[in-house]
């Protein structure tokens, strides 16, 4: 057991059997400027170190979303680098779709097959408690990222989603000439912790603007859906004074162009088509990024846990963002890349190995392993 084991205030019997240490004692954690201990975090996650090379699995949920596809490509690109090949003896990737039972079965299959670590984006944040217990008994490291599970006995990696959407909403309101009128909020997939927390961020900002009316629609983080619901909102409500979109926000700029909607402030994602449209059409607003590079950050954390490093139970990531006035071609958007390309390819604050070139990503598959 590591030295940290002498400091425990509480550790379950199952965790001890698996070599997992969960403690409320503050300790120095792995790369704290990258994996930032979340506000109010009281637990440290640490496992007994074990020898590699390691068998690692990535279990994605929703499919057909370009961000998820680039995330998988980023994980494969990172694992494929020579300095990581000796550590990761096997990497398996599977995307299960939106059904939570199917995703749980996939995680259980990797646990039963003896994989050392599993990184996953949960379809539902509340459905994995039994899976966590089974992983702890088996000695399998679990890392939940992007849509973190509501279970603080494993490592969870995510931006602070409340802060994420707060940055976006504050920028939109600041760039609205009049702090009144109608704002369109375009939400993500319902039932996800990410959508839940981002909506809270918007609500917190707009609570200070009593003269702003909010219209909510669901865009499912999908460009086509976002374009359709935005166009429908224009048809029903007329013009808006600001728009706050979670993801798939190229659909907003497409709908604005089709409806000849005035260039009102828009807060959106970092997809290439959206950022190009903002910069090219002088639409005021902001691009706030959750990079697909979160995937390799989660896998790197899983490997570090297997090597005995410690992490806060909830680790937040930096939040890259840029307003329209500061957008530069070749830096914030790429004229020669597809509209679906995520312009922030990694987290530079987390190390040079966490940023990927377009060519490096294109060489990797986002398909399931057979």
Helices and strands as residue ranges (DSSP letters): G 3-7, H 13-18, E 20-23, E 36-37, E 44-47, E 54-60, H 66-80, H 82-85, E 88-95, H 100-112, E 117-120, H 129-138, E 141-145, E 155-158, H 161-175, E 181-187, H 193-206, E 212-218, H 223-237, E 242-245, H 250-259, E 265-268, H 272-280, E 285-288, H 294-306, E 310-312, E 314-316, E 321-323, G 324-326, G 348-350, G 352-354, H 358-362
